[in-house]
Amino acid sequence: MASRSKFKDPGLILTIVLVLYASFVFIWWPTEIYVGGISLVGWLMFIGLFFWFLLAIIYCLWIEKLEKE
């Protein structure tokens, strides 16, 4: 069984993506931009829920693909 590089591990890659998204939201937090009466940070956090769900689906499909190989 050939060992894969830890840098190509789906969990590590998707964790980095999540940390980058969370960092973007928290860096943006002090700004006061409102869209539809709601802070842009609130919208980013709301969209983040769907983004995290999408990443969970991608992770599951990616792991299944790797296990088949």
C-alpha positions in Angstrom: 0.0 0.0 0.0 1.5 3.3 -1.1 1.4 6.0 1.4 0.0 9.4 0.4 1.4 12.7 1.3 -0.2 14.3 4.4 -0.4 17.5 2.4 -2.8 15.9 0.0 -5.1 14.7 2.7 -8.7 15.9 2.1 -9.2 16.7 5.8 -6.2 18.9 6.0 -7.0 20.7 2.7 -10.7 21.3 3.6 -9.7 22.4 7.2 -7.4 25.1 5.6 -10.3 26.2 3.4 -12.5 26.6 6.5 -9.9 28.5 8.4 -9.4 30.9 5.5 -13.1 31.5 5.2 -13.5 32.0 9.0 -10.4 34.3 9.0 -12.0 36.4 6.2 -15.2 36.8 8.1 -13.5 37.7 11.4 -11.2 40.2 9.7 -14.2 41.8 8.0 -16.2 41.9 11.4 -15.3 45.5 12.4 -16.5 47.0 9.2 -20.0 48.4 9.1 -21.4 47.5 5.8 -25.2 46.7 5.7 -27.0 44.8 3.0 -30.8 44.7 3.4 -30.5 46.0 6.9 -28.3 43.2 8.0 -24.5 43.5 8.5 -22.4 42.0 5.7 -20.7 39.8 8.4 -24.1 38.3 9.3 -24.7 37.5 5.6 -21.2 35.9 5.3 -21.9 33.8 8.4 -25.3 32.7 7.0 -23.7 31.8 3.7 -21.0 30.0 5.6 -23.5 27.5 6.9 -24.2 26.4 3.3 -20.5 26.6 2.4 -19.6 24.2 5.3 -22.4 21.8 4.3 -21.0 21.8 0.8 -17.5 21.1 2.1 -18.8 18.2 4.1 -20.3 16.7 1.0 -17.1 17.3 -1.0 -15.1 15.6 1.8 -17.4 12.5 1.9 -17.2 12.1 -1.9 -13.5 12.7 -1.9 -12.8 10.1 0.8 -15.0 7.5 -1.0 -13.1 8.1 -4.2 -9.8 7.6 -2.4 -10.9 4.5 -0.7 -12.0 3.0 -4.0 -8.6 3.5 -5.5 
